């Protein structure tokens, strides 16, 4: 592993010269990446945060690790922003073999890499193995720190392959033994995608794969978490794909939904033991409700189809604020933050029922939260109903995306999920319909904006939920609570 190229705070020096030669190529390549969050806005420049040489760029195969701040005009109505920081692994070759054609960034015409070809190195097994070897040996290269749990071992020689289904991040599987999730948009501070799985592992919660190793960058007072290595659940089915498959066959999914509710409650229970909880009264709930109202107002401006529903949707938030004003309180804790079927894995063991003695057949992954939200907000304690609402929306999404739509299938899954959750937690989420409706409404509003921007053909899916939620009658948290389950 080569010496570090010392980064510069300006566009001069080795980092600046390298970046100036890559600048025109990255301006074209970055906006085409699925994980790039700034689509639709021009790129006005780059600032190197850190540039580390992992393999010499003048050799047969070079490898650079870049932390790059991307400058763009702010979105309409948004405050000025210093620019998002992205993590790139740039491979360097004289020419790319055909198998790496999808990874091409471009051909460099000037600077230290003139005449060579640069590409997204995660597509290439050899550079990807460099990362695993660095984790195995706990390497320190420049600002990069490759760390692992003291009792965890990593075998060498594991063949790497890039998963092609990622969106906001990238993942590499090593020999069906480990999976490395490499965060693309990174921020300084404690990242919940490492923090929460570590806390759950130390609580003995088997529902979340325990981190084996991770990569950090030491920059300033707070490090950047760059990647997390965890055991790979070989043969596991993605919850979203599994649900769609069962829908297409006309199969009932209630047993799986109930099992997933149990798994979610186990994770929530473990998080409440491992990390501090809080009580939310009117003072604490006010900012949360205000955020929901502000997101709705912005969404109505961005998506005119929401205009007829604005009053009905706002009533969900007003009802929650009214309950808080009456003196109701809620318990908040650390939660997943972006829970849906795609964040759940079903291992091939077990019969699908996930009985109390059946082991951990459902796993929850990706605890990063919603990447677009500030890190401090993602780390705040939240009512667990936020996660529940995300999963209820996911069942509805699956059912509405089927042909023909199957709303009754979603209703059955939603009820089964809440029942399974209650069996473990002792509290049925439906006993607080005001809170649950507010979180569901907030999520549906977010979905409408997302689909309008990225997948207009899907806009009807969240709009169906908007129609239902806006027309919902006033409700009170008065459902009976089931007895807390006692487990051996």
Beta strands, then each sheet from edge to edge (+ up, - down):
strand 1: 43-55
strand 2: 62-72
strand 3: 84-93
strand 4: 104-107
strand 5: 117-120
strand 6: 140-141
strand 7: 144-148
strand 8: 160-162
strand 9: 169-174
strand 10: 178-183
strand 11: 185-186
strand 12: 211-217
strand 13: 224-231
strand 14: 237-238
strand 15: 278-280
strand 16: 330-332
strand 17: 344-346
strand 18: 362-364
sheet 1: 1+ 2- 3+ 5- 4+
sheet 2: 1+ 2- 3+ 11-
sheet 3: 6+ 7- 12+ 13- 10+ 9- 8+
sheet 4: 14+ 17- 18+
sheet 5: 15+ 16-
end
